[in-house]
Amino acid sequence: MMDYYIEEHGQGEPLLLLHGFTGSTASWSELVSPLAQHFRVILVDLPGHGRTATPPTVERGRMPAVAADLCDILASRGASPAHVLGYSMGGRLALYFVEEWERLPLWASQRQLPNATRQRLCAQRLRNRPQGLAASLRGMGTGVQPSLWEELPQLALPTLLITGALDAKFTQIARAMGERCPACRISTIANAGHTPHLEQPEAFLDQVYTFLTKR
């Protein structure tokens, strides 16, 4: 297995947090403390991000290989089974188990964030290694991921799909997923775009707590 950077906080049922592309464990910094009051929070820098090594080959960085690594990590720590909370690329990964980029319409709602939050987010993204991010795109980018649409009706694990109401594309995708997946629940958070955990953290945490503790 590759050398992964891993953090743990709190006690209780295991909760694995998976960041998105250009993210790291630092992406969850403002949510770790409240989550750790209820769960044993496990954070991982995905391959090519943060302090985790760059995959030695493209195949080693693809979704199935990384998902298998995460299963091994959880098992080795006595944390299996675990709840999984993934954002964007991390959310897609969970189904198996910088300036120009930030100007895309996908991130338009992030302009509403406080300057300090935006600067911290940008600095965190820039701490990633270019070669690591390139390897991540080759292995787990949307252009190389196999389609899972036909597998959704067989998904039996309770699954919550959270999107921001201002993220029209992925809100529509979540609704389409919900029509195919009886185990899926859908939550749309008002006044948030593609990063609801940053733009509306209280509403995001409320949905996560409700799903994990009352389902």
N, C-alpha and C positions, 0 to 999 in steps of 0.2 A: 504494500500500500504506500501511496505517496505520503510525504511529510506535511500534514495539515496543521495549521494554527487553530487552536481550540480554546475557548473560554467557558467557564461554568460559574453560575451565580444562583443562589437561593436553594431552596429545598422543596420537595413535593413531587408531583408527577412530572416526568421529563417533558420539556418543550424545546424542540430543535428550531432555531431561527436560521433561515437561509436568505442571504441578501441577493440583490439584483446585480446586473452587469455594471461594472465599475465600482461596485460597493465593497464592503468588508464587514467584519464584526462591528466596526465603528458606526455603521449605518443604523444600528439599533440602539445607539448609546442613550438616547433619551427615553427609551421604552424598557430597557433592561431592569432598572430599579423597580418600577411598578409591577412588571411581570414576575420578578424574582420574589415578590412578596407572596405569590401564590403557587409558583412552579419552580422546578429545578431547570433553569434556563441554560441551554447549551448552544453556543454560537460557534460557527465554523467559517473561516475564510475559504471560499471555494477556490478550486485550482486556477492559478494565474492571477489571483487577487490578494491584496493585503500581504500577509506574511506566509501564505501557503505557496509551495513550489509551483513552477510552471510545468504542465504535463510534458513528459519526455516525447510523447507522440500524440498525434491528433486523436487516434482511437482511445488513448488513455484518458483523454479529456472529454470524451463524449458522455452523454447523459447516463447510459446504463452503467458505465464504469464508475462514474462519480457517485451515483446512487448506491452502488454496491459498497463503495468505500464508506459512505455515510452509515449504511447498515452495520458495517464492521465496527465503526467508531462507537455507535450506540451500544452494540452488543458488548464491546470490550469494557465499556464504562457501566455496565449493568443498567442501561437506560433504555432498554427495548422491552415492550413497545413504547413509542413516544408520540406526543402530539407534534405536528410539524406546521410551522408558520413560515411561509415563503413569500417573498416579494418579487414580482416580475419574473426574471429568469429563475430565481429561487422557487417561485411558485410552480413554474413548469417542471423544474427538477423534482419537486415534491410529488408530482403525479407519478413518478417512477418509484416508488418505494413503499479635450473634453469641451470646450466652448461651443464648437460647431454642433456637436451632438446635443448639447443642452438647449440649442435654439430650435430644435424640432418642435412641431406643434404638440407633440406628446407631453412636453414639459412646460407648456405655456402657463398653466395654473401655478407653477412653482414661483412665478414672479411675484405672487402675493405673499410669499414667505418673508419674514423679517430678514434684513440684510445680513445679520450675524449668522442666521441659520443657513442662508444661501452660500455665504462665504465658507462656512464650515463644511457644507456638503461638497462644494467645489474643491476645497483643499483635500478632503478625504478621497475624492475621485482621483485627483492628480498624484496622490501618493502611490497609486498602483503602477506597476511596471508595464510599459508599452508592449513588451514581448509577451508578458503574461496575459494581458487583455486580448492581444491578437490570437494567442493560443486558445483562450476561452471562446472567442467568436468562431474559430475553426471547429472547436469541439462541441459547443453548446449554443451557438447562435441560432436565431430563429430560422435562418436559411438552411441549416443542416439537420434540424430536429425532425424526426419522423412524426407523422400525424398520429394523434391519439384519439381522434374523434370517434372512430369505430369502437374504441375500447370503453368509452364513457358509460354506455348502458350497463357494463359489467362491474363498474366501480361500486363496491359495497361499503367502503369505509365512509363514515359521515364526513362531508367536505363542505367547507364554507368558502364561497367565492366573494371576495371584497373588492369593489372598484369604487373610484371616485365618480360622482355624477358628471363632472366636467370632462371626464375621459370617455367620450362617446364611443370610440372604437372598442375599447376593452369592456365597457359596460354592455354593449351589444353582443360581444363574444361571450361574456359570462351568461347572459340570458339564453343564448343559443346552447351553451354547455348545459345549463339547467334543464332545458327541454329534453336533452338526451340522457341526463344523469339523474336517476331517482334519488341518489344519495346526496346530491348537491343542494345546498341552500345558498341563496344570493342576498348580499347586502350591498346597497348602494349608498355611499356616504356623501351627503350634500356639501357643496362648496369645496370640493377636493378634486384633483385631477389624478394623474398616474401614481402619485405618491401619497395616498391618504394617511399613511402612518406618520408622515412628516407634516402634512398640511392640516389634518384634523386628528391629532393623536388621541385626544380624549374619546372622541366618537369611535375611532378605530379600536382602542383598547376595550371600550364597552362592548363592541360587537364580538371581539375575541373572547372576553371573559364569559359573556352570555352563552356563546357557542360551546366553549370548553367545559363549563360548569353546569349548564342547565339543559343540555340536549337530551 
